[in-house]
Amino acid sequence: MDLDQMEPGPFLAAILNHTDVDRLSGHDRVVALKAFQRMASHYQAQTFQAMASISDLMHDLDDDFELAHRSAATEIRAALTLTRRAAESELELALDTRRRLPQVWEALARGDIDVRKARVIASTTSHLDEDVARRVANRIVGRAPMLTTGQLRAAVAKTCLEADPEDAERVYEEAVEGRRIVVEANPTGTADLRGMDLPPDRAVAISRRINRLARRLKTEGETRSMDQLRADVYLDLLEGSLGGAARDTAGGVVDIQVDLETLMNLSDSAGDLAGYGPVVADIARQVTERQRHGTWQFTVADPDSGQPIHTGTTRRRPAAEQRRHVEVRNRTCVFPGCRMPAVDSDLDHRIPWSEGGATETCNLAPLCRHDHCNRHQCGWS
């Protein structure tokens, strides 16, 4: 019997309680891991049910909504020795999953998703009306078990954009109006400098440029890590002190996908920025309609099948036809769950060249440098 496929409950709990993981085979240890996670998710759902029940009781005892809610959070805070803010956050998530999005709670109770994924769905739909949020959750919860939290957040965000395009446009415009720079001190004596609520197309283009400049600096004898180089390029650009061989006026390569109906203003489906996620339809149209400082690659897809029907760039540049074909077919690194854009990845021969594998598009796939090393050093295929 496959433990990781069993319905969580007393029977599975009893089996796991008598399971010595260290005595299992390598494969069975992974199966046990998944079974333990299913049980943990099941118990988390029951914990949320208890929190929601405490909240119901407090509301029965007091007609003042705010006071009853605060009383429930206080009981949870004391019982679980949480901070006030943590107790309020846990109660909000419990009520979101048990009351607002019951299908998410049910998936958690079945062990199909974990609390991290439940939190992603709840938080990403928090700005929607309850009816719309439930429609979004219904469309996404079946896919959630196969997605990482990063993939899930992008999928939920895209579904939210398409569920109510007009509201998405309004929320986006209001958020961009509040764009700002934030400087925060860290306990280590360092500081964080962040741009908040920036237009995603410009933010992604700038990020690509920083990454490209940092890679150019990673020459023989350079002791700084790539993260350190990116941070130094970021600071040098803002100070105006980036010079020498690293000076560059071109932007990084950014890849966007949009369906044909959206491009023709017949619908408002979300576009997708590789490595970032969904963007409102207007951003997708702007990228394909006008020149940017950086190089933008765009893919126009059939709205029904999602298959690419046209590709292009906003600037002429030398590019291998084979690489572009692979980048259109696989827009991110092909390792399960990885979201590194194909344009920033290596092209890997599925059948190694040393074993007779041909350099043809059917034998090529993008792998980020980390997963490319994993494939050859850790036995992945």
N, C-alpha and C positions, 0 to 999 in steps of 0.2 A: 504494500500500500504506500502511495506517495504522500508522505507527511505534509509536504508543502502544498498539496492540493486538497487536504482535508478541511472540512468546515470547522472553524475555530469554536471551541466549547469545552465542556468538561472532559470528553473522551480524549481529544487531542492534548489537552492540558495534562491529563494523567499519563499519557505516553511520554510526553516531553519531560515530565517530572522524573521519569525513571530512565532518561536517556543520558548516557555519558558521551558527550560529543567527542572527547579525546580518543575514544576507542573506535570511532567510525572511520570508514574510508574517506578519502579526499572528497569524492562526489557526494557522499552522504552527509558530510559536515556542511556542505553548501545547502543541501536539502533541509537539514535541521535548522540552519540559519534562517531560511525562508519561513519555516514553520513557526519558529519562535517569533518572527516579525509579525506573522498573521495573528498569533495570539496576543502580542503586544497591542496591535491595532484594535483587536476585538475588545480588550480590556480598556483601552483608551476611549472607545465609543461608550462603554458602560460608565466610565468616569464622567464623560460629558453628559450622559443621561442623568447621573446623580446631581451634577451641577445645575442642569436645567430644572430638575425636580425641586431642588432647594429654592431656585428662583421662583418657581410656580407657587410654592408654599408662602414665600415672603409676600408675593403679590396678593395672595388670598388673605393675608393678615393685615395688609396695609394698602389703601387705595391710592396713596401717593406713589406714582410710578418711580420717580427718581430715588425716593427714600427706600422703597422695596428693593430696587436694583442694587443700591449701595449696601443694604443689609445683607443681601445674598453674597455679594463680593466679599464682605467682611467675614461672613461665616466660612467661606472657602479659604480666605486668607489665613484665618486662625487655624483651621483644620489641617491645612497642608503646609503651614509655616512659609507662606509666600509673602513677597512684598506686596504693597497695595496695588502697584501698577501691574505686577505679574498676575495677581488674582483677578483684576478687572479684565486683563487680556485673555486669560483662560476662560472666564465666564462668557466673554463676547464670542469667542470661538465655539464654545459649547452651544450657545444659543443660535449662532449662525448655522451650525451643522444640524442641530436637533430640531430647530424650528423653521429657520429661513430656507435651508437647503437640505431637506430630509433625505434626498437621494445620496448626498455626500455622506451623511451619517450612516446610512445603510451600507454603503460601500466600505466604510471604515469598520463597521461591526462585522462584516463578512471577512475582513482581513484582505480585501482586494487592494486597498490603498493604505498608506500609513498617515500619521498625523501631519507630517510635513506636507504631503500632497493635499490633505484636507484644508490646511491653512492657506496654501497657495490659491485653491479654488475660492475659498471664502474671501480672502483679501482682495483678489483680483476682480471679483464681482461686487465688491462692497458699495460701489457708487451707483449700482443699478437698482431700479425698482424690483420688488420681490418677484413679480411675475416674470420679468425679463431675466433676472438672475437665475430663476429655476429653469427657464428654457435653455439658458447657456449651460447650466450644470447638467441637464439631461443630455445635451449634445456631446459633452466632454467626458462625463464620468466613466463611460465604458472604455474609453481609450486611456484613461489615467494610469491603470496598472502597468502599461507598457512604456510610459514616458518618465524621464527624469523630471525633477522639479523645474529645471530650467526649460525643458521642452514643454512641460505642462503649462508653465506661466505664459509662454509665448502662444500656445494653442488657445488658452482661455482668453488671453488679451485679444487675439484675432477674432475669436467668436463673439466677444463683447462688442468689438468694433462693427461687426457685421450684423449683430442683433438689433442695434439702434444707431445707424450711421450718423444721423443728425445730432443725437446726444453725444456721440463720440467726438464729433467735430467741435461741439460747444465746450466739452470738458477739456479738449486739447488746447483750444484757443485761450480759455481761462487760465490753464496751467502755464502756458507760454508767457502770458502777461505777467506772471509772477516770477519769471526767471531771475536768478540772482547768483552771486558768488558768496560762498560761506567759508570762513576760516575758523577751524576748531582746534583747540589745544589738546594734546594727548598726554596721558600720565607720564610717558617716557621723555617728555620735553620736546617732542617733535610737534608738527602741525599738519592738519589736513586742509587742503585747498580744493574745494569742489564747486563745480558749476551745477546749479540746480534748475530743473524744469527747462532744459535747453531743447531747441528743435532737434529731433533725432537724426535727421539727414545730415545736418551740419556737424553734430557731435560725432557721428560715426565716421564721416570724412576726415575730421581732425584726428580722431583716434588712429585711423589708418595711416595718416601722414606721420604721426609721431612714431608709430611702429616701424614704418619704412626707414625713417631717419635713424632710429635706434639700431636697426639691423646693419645699416651702412657703417656705423661706428664700431660694430663688433668685429674688429679686425684682430689679426694675430698680435698677441701681447696685451690686448685689452683685458683688464682684470674685473671690470664691472659686469654684473649679471645683466640680463635683458631687462628685468624689472628696474634695476638701478639706472640703466641707460635711458629707458623710457621716461622715468621721473626726471632725469637731468635734462633730456631734450625738452620736456614739458616746461621746466623752469627757464631754460635758456631761450626758448621761443617767446615766452611771456616777457622776459627781461630784454629781449632784442639782442642777446649776446651770442646766438648760435651762428658760428661762422666757419670759414675754412671749407674743407671738403664736404662737411655735413650740410652746408647751406643749400636749401632746395626750395623752389617756389611752387613746385607741383604738389598736388594732394595725393593721398593714397587711393588705391583702387577700392571701390565700393560696389557691391552687387545688389540690385533690387529686382524683385519680381512683382508683376502686376498683371491682372487678367485683362483681356481685350475690352470687355464691356465697361470696366472701370476707366480704362484709358480713353474710351470714346464718350465718357460721361453718361453712359446708359445705366450704370449702377455705381455703388459706393463701397465695393468690397475692399477690404484692407490690402495694402501692399505688404511686402516682406523684405526687410533688410537682412542680408546674410550676416549671421553673428550677432544680430541685435534683436530682431523679432518683428512683429506686425507694426505698421504705421497707418495712419488715417489715409484715405484714398487721395486727398488733395496733395499730400506729400509725394505719393507715388507718381501722380501726374506731373508735378513740377519737375521731378528728377528726369523724366523721360522727355520733357518738352524744352528744357533750357540748359545751356552750358553751365557747368560748375567749374570751380578752380581745380578740382581733382578729376580723376578718371572714373566715370560711372559706367558700369556695365548694367544693362537692363534686359530682362527677359519678359516677353509678353506671352501669357499663357492662355490656353483655351479655358473659358470659365466653367465648362462642364467636366472635362477630363483632367484639367490641370496640367496638360502636356504643353511644352513650349512650342510656339508657332512662329516666333520671331525673336532674334536677339540683336543687340547693338551696343554701341558705346557712344558716349557724348564727346569723345575725343579720339582722333586717330592715334594709334600706338602699335608698335610691333608686338604680335602675339601669335603663338603657335596654334594652328587650327585644332589640333588634337586636344591641347590643354583646354581650350575654350569649350569644346564639345563635352569634355569630362566635367568641367565646372558647371555647365548647364544641367547635365544629367544628375550630378551629385553636388549640391550647392554647399554642403558642409562635409567635414571629415566623416568617413563612413563607419568609424568605430561606434558601437551602440551608445547613444546618449551624447556624443560629442557634438558641439555646436561651432567649432572653429571653422570659419569660412574656407571654402575650397581655394579661394585666391590666396590664402595665407598658408596653405598646406603643401606637402610634398605630393608628387604623383608617384604612386607605388605600383610596381608590376605585380599583379595578383599571382601569376606564375613567374618566378624570378627569371631575370635575363640569363643568369648563369645556368638555369635549367631549361633553356630554350624558349622562354616566354617572349612573345613578340611585343614590340612597342606599337600596339594598336589600341584604339579607344576601348575595345571590349576587354582588354587586359589591363587597363589602367583605372585607378581609383584614388581620390584624394585622402591622404592621412596626415593629420597634424604631426609635427616632429615627435611629440611625446608618444603618440600611438603608433607612429611608424617604427620607432625604436621598440615599442612593446611587441609589435607584430614579429619582428625578426629576432628579438632577444628572449621573449617569454613564450614563444610557441603558439601565438594566435594565428588563426587562418581565416 
